[in-house]
Amino acid sequence: MVPIPINTLKSITDNFSDTQKVGSGGYGDVYKAFYEGKEIAVKLLNPLQGIDDQQFINEIHNHIKAQHPNIVRFIGYCNVEEKEFIVQNGSVVPVFGKHIYKVLCFEYMHGGSLDKHLLENSLGVDWTTHYNIIKGICDGLYYLHRQFKHPILHLDLKPSNILLDAYMNPKIADFGLSRIYTASRSHITVEVVRGAT
């Protein structure tokens, strides 16, 4: 595991400012930043989603295990609770509140998400590119499902969770709903779908 201090993350994202924000979703906001000389995506999870520490640790372990060319590369994480002054109507109130920071950091994908390319029809008619994207997604899923003793099931795979690098190579991202599939279970039924659009 690669912990990254919250002060470092605040510094490289300009305190998680909107000018650094490149996206947002059901689980939180994503910021573009530079860390150790490389561009990274910093995903600040929404504390209202109720992700407990064990779920967060499981997600970190899933990302650390998943090393494949078609899986977005995990850089590090932060999981801290800080006391902060409460700001009300632009004034600091002399009361402390707690702020929980759960942050995941990944390689930055210059091509953006597949859904944006599909909506803008910017993939063009190059069938080789289409084929390579489809094959890369399949290779990544096969890896998650077949290469572990307890396969990782994504459970929220959609075009917005497929990121493209500068060369249009696909990488599966957003394991917010991933589950470790144990051998004792013959099937999984999803009763609550999070992150659906």
Residue pairs with C-beta under 8 A, 6 or more apart in sequence:
1 60
1 64
1 76
1 77
2 74
2 75
2 76
2 77
3 76
3 77
3 78
3 79
4 35
4 75
4 76
4 77
4 78
4 103
4 105
5 78
6 78
6 80
6 82
6 101
6 103
8 35
9 16
9 33
9 42
9 78
9 101
9 103
9 105
10 16
12 33
12 34
12 35
12 42
13 20
13 31
13 33
13 42
14 20
16 29
16 31
16 44
20 31
20 32
20 33
21 29
21 30
21 31
22 30
22 31
22 32
22 41
23 29
23 30
23 113
24 30
25 160
25 174
25 195
26 46
26 49
26 176
26 194
26 195
27 43
27 45
27 46
27 49
27 51
27 174
27 176
27 194
27 195
28 43
28 44
28 45
28 46
28 49
29 43
29 44
29 46
30 41
30 42
30 43
30 44
31 41
31 42
31 43
31 44
32 39
32 40
32 41
32 42
32 108
33 39
33 40
33 41
33 42
34 40
35 75
35 105
38 107
38 108
39 107
39 108
39 110
40 75
40 105
40 106
40 107
40 108
41 105
41 106
41 107
41 108
41 109
42 103
42 104
42 105
43 103
43 104
43 105
43 106
44 101
44 102
44 103
45 51
45 56
45 102
45 103
45 104
47 99
47 100
47 102
49 194
51 59
51 102
53 79
56 77
56 79
56 102
57 79
58 180
59 104
59 175
59 176
59 178
60 74
60 77
60 104
62 152
62 175
62 178
62 180
63 74
63 104
63 106
63 175
64 74
65 148
65 152
66 74
66 143
66 144
66 152
66 175
67 73
68 139
68 140
68 143
68 144
68 147
69 136
69 139
69 169
69 171
70 136
70 137
70 139
70 140
70 143
70 169
70 170
70 171
70 172
71 140
71 143
71 144
71 171
71 172
72 106
72 107
72 109
72 163
72 171
72 172
72 173
73 106
73 107
73 171
74 104
74 105
74 106
75 105
75 106
75 107
76 105
77 102
77 103
77 104
77 105
78 101
78 102
78 103
78 105
79 101
79 102
79 103
80 100
80 101
81 98
81 99
81 100
81 101
82 98
82 99
82 101
83 96
83 97
83 98
83 99
84 96
84 97
84 98
84 99
85 92
85 93
85 94
85 95
85 96
85 97
86 92
86 93
86 95
86 96
86 97
87 93
106 173
109 163
109 164
109 165
109 171
109 173
110 164
110 165
110 166
111 117
111 163
111 164
111 165
111 166
111 167
111 168
112 163
112 164
113 159
113 160
113 161
113 162
113 163
113 164
114 133
114 159
114 160
114 162
114 163
114 164
114 170
115 158
115 159
115 160
115 162
116 122
117 123
117 164
118 159
123 129
123 130
123 133
123 168
129 168
132 168
132 169
132 170
133 162
133 164
133 168
133 170
136 169
136 170
136 171
137 162
137 170
137 172
140 170
140 171
140 172
141 154
141 157
141 172
144 151
144 152
144 153
144 154
144 172
145 151
145 152
145 153
149 183
150 180
150 181
150 182
150 183
151 180
151 181
152 175
152 178
152 179
152 180
152 181
153 178
153 179
153 181
153 188
154 161
154 172
154 174
154 175
154 177
154 178
155 177
155 178
155 179
155 188
155 190
156 174
156 176
156 177
156 193
156 194
156 195
156 196
157 172
158 197
160 174
160 197
161 172
161 173
161 174
162 170
162 171
162 172
162 173
163 170
163 171
163 172
163 173
164 170
164 171
165 171
174 195
176 194
176 195
177 194
177 195
179 188
181 188
